[in-house]
Amino acid sequence: MDNTSESQLNGSNLLGNIQPLPFKGIWIRLVAFLLDGIILMVMTVMVFFVLTFTASSLFGDEAAAGTFIILIFVFIFAMLLYKPLMEASEYQATFGKYFLGMKLVNQKGERITKTASFIRAIVFLVQISIPFVNMISWLALLMIGFTEHKQGLHDIAAKTYAVSKYWQGPVPFQEGFGA
């Protein structure tokens, strides 16, 4: 590494153990969301082509159509599980967040539980999926850019924080604020 000590990567500086705020804002999280979409789309298209081509070659075009319909349901189920299971895993992030140097933590700076991850994912999916709620809830996603701890509604509901993957320790709160 080029003149970067391990203590600097963990967030401390030379003036003591004072750490800069670790929270990740709206723009890098948006890029991570788009990166996740690209990664998942490429993987999905590859699986769809291989399985439908195989079914078509072995059993005919009707089997390929049936395989395609089954794969759509499998894809939806996989998408519902991808985000919460990845965020509660050792990676503590989806692939997009991980590649961009982020992780999700609770207030103690620990890996989030599967329950918190599913709460976070459900609130997020409701925000982006239901048409009328979608118009209003984009404001709840935009609040990431304006809240002190860079939290969206889904983060607040699950009590989670998006921080640098090098962050160690509890999430810093101003004295008298926070949990």
Contacts in CASP RR format, 6 or more apart in sequence:
PFRMAT RR
TARGET T0000
AUTHOR 0000-0000-0000
METHOD contacts of the structure
MODEL  1
MDNTSESQLNGSNLLGNIQPLPFKGIWIRLVAFLLDGIILMVMTVMVFFV
LTFTASSLFGDEAAAGTFIILIFVFIFAMLLYKPLMEASEYQATFGKYFL
GMKLVNQKGERITKTASFIRAIVFLVQISIPFVNMISWLALLMIGFTEHK
QGLHDIAAKTYAVSKYWQGPVPFQEGFGA
7 13 0 8 1.000
9 166 0 8 1.000
10 19 0 8 1.000
10 166 0 8 1.000
10 167 0 8 1.000
10 168 0 8 1.000
11 19 0 8 1.000
11 20 0 8 1.000
11 22 0 8 1.000
11 164 0 8 1.000
11 166 0 8 1.000
11 167 0 8 1.000
11 168 0 8 1.000
12 18 0 8 1.000
12 19 0 8 1.000
13 19 0 8 1.000
13 20 0 8 1.000
19 167 0 8 1.000
19 172 0 8 1.000
21 172 0 8 1.000
22 161 0 8 1.000
22 163 0 8 1.000
22 164 0 8 1.000
22 167 0 8 1.000
22 171 0 8 1.000
22 172 0 8 1.000
23 149 0 8 1.000
23 150 0 8 1.000
23 161 0 8 1.000
23 162 0 8 1.000
23 163 0 8 1.000
24 102 0 8 1.000
24 150 0 8 1.000
24 162 0 8 1.000
24 163 0 8 1.000
24 164 0 8 1.000
25 144 0 8 1.000
25 145 0 8 1.000
25 150 0 8 1.000
25 162 0 8 1.000
26 141 0 8 1.000
26 142 0 8 1.000
26 144 0 8 1.000
26 145 0 8 1.000
26 150 0 8 1.000
28 100 0 8 1.000
28 102 0 8 1.000
29 97 0 8 1.000
29 102 0 8 1.000
29 144 0 8 1.000
29 162 0 8 1.000
31 100 0 8 1.000
32 93 0 8 1.000
32 94 0 8 1.000
32 96 0 8 1.000
32 97 0 8 1.000
32 99 0 8 1.000
32 100 0 8 1.000
32 102 0 8 1.000
33 96 0 8 1.000
35 95 0 8 1.000
35 96 0 8 1.000
35 99 0 8 1.000
35 100 0 8 1.000
36 94 0 8 1.000
36 95 0 8 1.000
36 96 0 8 1.000
36 97 0 8 1.000
39 95 0 8 1.000
39 96 0 8 1.000
40 79 0 8 1.000
40 82 0 8 1.000
44 75 0 8 1.000
47 71 0 8 1.000
48 68 0 8 1.000
48 71 0 8 1.000
51 67 0 8 1.000
51 71 0 8 1.000
52 64 0 8 1.000
52 67 0 8 1.000
52 68 0 8 1.000
52 71 0 8 1.000
53 64 0 8 1.000
55 63 0 8 1.000
55 64 0 8 1.000
55 66 0 8 1.000
55 67 0 8 1.000
56 63 0 8 1.000
56 64 0 8 1.000
80 121 0 8 1.000
80 125 0 8 1.000
82 94 0 8 1.000
83 94 0 8 1.000
83 117 0 8 1.000
83 121 0 8 1.000
83 124 0 8 1.000
84 114 0 8 1.000
84 117 0 8 1.000
84 118 0 8 1.000
84 120 0 8 1.000
84 121 0 8 1.000
85 114 0 8 1.000
85 117 0 8 1.000
86 93 0 8 1.000
86 94 0 8 1.000
86 95 0 8 1.000
87 93 0 8 1.000
87 94 0 8 1.000
87 97 0 8 1.000
87 104 0 8 1.000
87 112 0 8 1.000
87 117 0 8 1.000
87 120 0 8 1.000
87 121 0 8 1.000
88 111 0 8 1.000
88 112 0 8 1.000
88 113 0 8 1.000
88 114 0 8 1.000
88 116 0 8 1.000
88 117 0 8 1.000
90 111 0 8 1.000
91 98 0 8 1.000
91 103 0 8 1.000
92 98 0 8 1.000
92 103 0 8 1.000
92 104 0 8 1.000
92 105 0 8 1.000
92 111 0 8 1.000
92 112 0 8 1.000
92 165 0 8 1.000
93 101 0 8 1.000
93 102 0 8 1.000
93 103 0 8 1.000
93 104 0 8 1.000
93 165 0 8 1.000
97 103 0 8 1.000
97 104 0 8 1.000
97 162 0 8 1.000
98 165 0 8 1.000
101 164 0 8 1.000
101 165 0 8 1.000
101 166 0 8 1.000
102 162 0 8 1.000
102 163 0 8 1.000
102 164 0 8 1.000
102 165 0 8 1.000
103 162 0 8 1.000
103 163 0 8 1.000
103 164 0 8 1.000
103 165 0 8 1.000
103 167 0 8 1.000
104 111 0 8 1.000
104 112 0 8 1.000
104 117 0 8 1.000
104 120 0 8 1.000
104 160 0 8 1.000
104 161 0 8 1.000
104 162 0 8 1.000
104 163 0 8 1.000
105 111 0 8 1.000
105 112 0 8 1.000
105 160 0 8 1.000
105 161 0 8 1.000
105 163 0 8 1.000
105 167 0 8 1.000
105 171 0 8 1.000
106 112 0 8 1.000
106 113 0 8 1.000
106 116 0 8 1.000
106 159 0 8 1.000
106 160 0 8 1.000
106 161 0 8 1.000
106 171 0 8 1.000
107 159 0 8 1.000
107 161 0 8 1.000
107 170 0 8 1.000
107 171 0 8 1.000
107 179 0 8 1.000
108 169 0 8 1.000
108 170 0 8 1.000
108 171 0 8 1.000
109 161 0 8 1.000
109 163 0 8 1.000
109 167 0 8 1.000
109 168 0 8 1.000
109 169 0 8 1.000
109 170 0 8 1.000
109 171 0 8 1.000
112 120 0 8 1.000
112 158 0 8 1.000
112 160 0 8 1.000
116 158 0 8 1.000
116 159 0 8 1.000
116 160 0 8 1.000
117 158 0 8 1.000
117 160 0 8 1.000
119 157 0 8 1.000
119 158 0 8 1.000
120 154 0 8 1.000
120 155 0 8 1.000
120 157 0 8 1.000
120 158 0 8 1.000
120 160 0 8 1.000
121 154 0 8 1.000
123 153 0 8 1.000
123 154 0 8 1.000
123 157 0 8 1.000
123 158 0 8 1.000
124 154 0 8 1.000
126 133 0 8 1.000
126 137 0 8 1.000
127 133 0 8 1.000
127 134 0 8 1.000
127 137 0 8 1.000
127 138 0 8 1.000
127 140 0 8 1.000
127 141 0 8 1.000
127 153 0 8 1.000
127 154 0 8 1.000
128 134 0 8 1.000
128 137 0 8 1.000
128 141 0 8 1.000
130 137 0 8 1.000
137 153 0 8 1.000
140 152 0 8 1.000
140 153 0 8 1.000
140 154 0 8 1.000
141 152 0 8 1.000
141 153 0 8 1.000
143 151 0 8 1.000
143 152 0 8 1.000
143 153 0 8 1.000
144 150 0 8 1.000
144 151 0 8 1.000
144 152 0 8 1.000
144 155 0 8 1.000
148 174 0 8 1.000
148 177 0 8 1.000
149 155 0 8 1.000
149 161 0 8 1.000
149 171 0 8 1.000
150 161 0 8 1.000
150 162 0 8 1.000
151 160 0 8 1.000
151 161 0 8 1.000
155 161 0 8 1.000
155 162 0 8 1.000
159 179 0 8 1.000
161 171 0 8 1.000
163 171 0 8 1.000
173 179 0 8 1.000
END
